[in-house]
Amino acid sequence: MSPETFALRCVAEKSYLLNGSCWRRRAKRPFPCLNRQSSEPTEPLMLEDCDEGKSSFSEGDVTRGFDEGTGWLRLMDGSFLPLLLRLDETRLVPALTLWNGPSLKCGQLVRTREAFVQSRATVPPGCVGLVRRIEEEDCATVDFEGQDRRGRVTGPAFFKLQLLPYVTIMEEPKGVPKQGTVVKWRKKEQCGEVVHDGAGSYSSLLFRVHLPDGSKSIKLSERRGLREIALPPTAAELGTFVRLKEAADDAGPTPGGAMQG
């Protein structure tokens, strides 16, 4: 590589987000698995050619590379990721979008580190928010508890937020929610975490909702269980869950055994 080419690529190096929110709006399907391509591809990647096994990159990851105008992002190690995926003969859908913030995905919970101005109102520190949507121009739509309107978070403002280790369901799942997903259990009108603790040959179709106080639902089958969770919880409900969960974790195991969930 010549010094001129190297300098050009250094200037063009940018950050990109694996944008599942953008993908689902356009493709109407879950975000696919993406793996590095060791050699430079000559054609857009077909959706059916995506590896359904363990992927190198998942939704919400941020990576850096060079967009050389080929529809592929050249990574720092010389491998490639698709900027676009071909759905069919006529449609190309973005898989990566330019991004200047931290790793983030739709449905993630965040908390303000400091006072945050949103829609002309000030959100106080320690306020929990729900990432509703991630746009294509380095912008996310976030609902904060106590706020009547959704606000837009852009660029450096992302770093005023603490990313919490919780993700909730934003739309009806096609199967049992992932372990650890935060959902609202209709029976108690509270938020809890999904735990896969089924039994017998149908264990993969069973789950419980564990609440922060240590109580839990009966074992829910896939069909019945999905009817008993509300989609999605509100930012206020999620904020209550976070505070109860953190308080329970700080208190440690309850008498008579460790608290589940």
PyMOL commands that set and color helices and strands:
alter all, ss='L'
color gray80, all
select helices_A, chain A and resi 3-12+20-27+47-49+155-160+200-205+222-227+235-251
alter helices_A, ss='H'
color red, helices_A
select strands_A, chain A and resi 14-18+45-46+62-67+72-75+80-82+84-86+92-94+96-98+108-112+116-118+121-123+128-134+139-144+151-154+161-167+182-185+190-195+206-210+220-221+229-230
alter strands_A, ss='S'
color yellow, strands_A
deselect
rebuild
show_as cartoon
